[in-house]
């Protein structure tokens, strides 16, 4: 049986494909959420499908010390997290997923979300262990899993996905491939147990990544998920999307080269989600995608030159999701970013 969010997103994709086959404008698409369809008019489409929310950033590392003004262990400027969030809201990015990279950062993300957003309307979290940090399981895997369970169970109003979990063969110096594989498979059980989407990571590991998902299908059956910060090939994308439950998250790291843009163009709009992965993965002038960017924010070149109201060059921010949206709309199709918004709200219904 499908969990409600997964059933909803599969139905939403059918509606998108049906509308596209009839050449219906995206503003006329039916939005599908929690099994209930509702028509949208052009006015609603122009302003974003859900009021002021025009973008959902599905991956933000807001616990990173750069947002406290600390770079490479040295304090360079005052904390400016409130200004970062305000800049995001100003472009319509009023909902974000704070990503959990391990047990401790998952705790920090939850605490931060509650402190900055007491009402629980804007900041939500993932809980899980990144493949490069899976060594933290090895001393006592059962106890570590139970601690993750307790954290999720105690914060179900804020936890919207399990992860970031998966495989990263680009950085096996931090954690060996066999350890990554073992604890990727183990964490999949949390998605089934809590009926939450999977927040997935894959770098240079397509064969083993898909093998583990296939071997564990009975474990995560009924769950949907997103492979975030996707940087793979067309073949990688096709292999992942052959699983109807999965989508792809796109950020600046996904859009560096002309080949990356060809991969993007091959992804169906109903399988795309947008993210920044801030403070990483910004779109830079040297990237092929920069030619499609329309919105440029003022910035200082060095952290020590920080000034209130300015971005810091090289420190990505959630407001820059508008740049990702501009690239996606230019390469994939007009208003594709609006489809991506509904994709996110349907996959993560607690955000709606």
Buried (B, 14 or more C-beta within 10 A) or exposed (E): EBBBBBBBBBBBBEBBEEBBEEEBEBBEBBBBBEEEEEEBEEEBBEEBBBEEBBBBBBBBBBBBEBBBBBBEEEEBBEEBBEBBBEBBBEBBBBBBBBBBBBBEBBBBBBEBBBEBBEEEEBBBBBBBBBBBBBBBBEEEBEEBBEBBBEBBEEBEEBBBBBBBBBBBBEEBEBBEBEBBBBBBBBBBBBBBEBEBBBBBBBBBBBEBBBEBBEEBEEBBBBBBBBBBBBBBBBEBBEBBBEBEBBBBBBBBBBBBEEEBBEBBEEBBBBBBBBBBBBBBBBBBEEBBBBEBBEEEBEBBEEBEEBEEEBBBEBBBBBBBBBBBBBBBBBBBBEBBBBBBBBBBBBBBBBBB
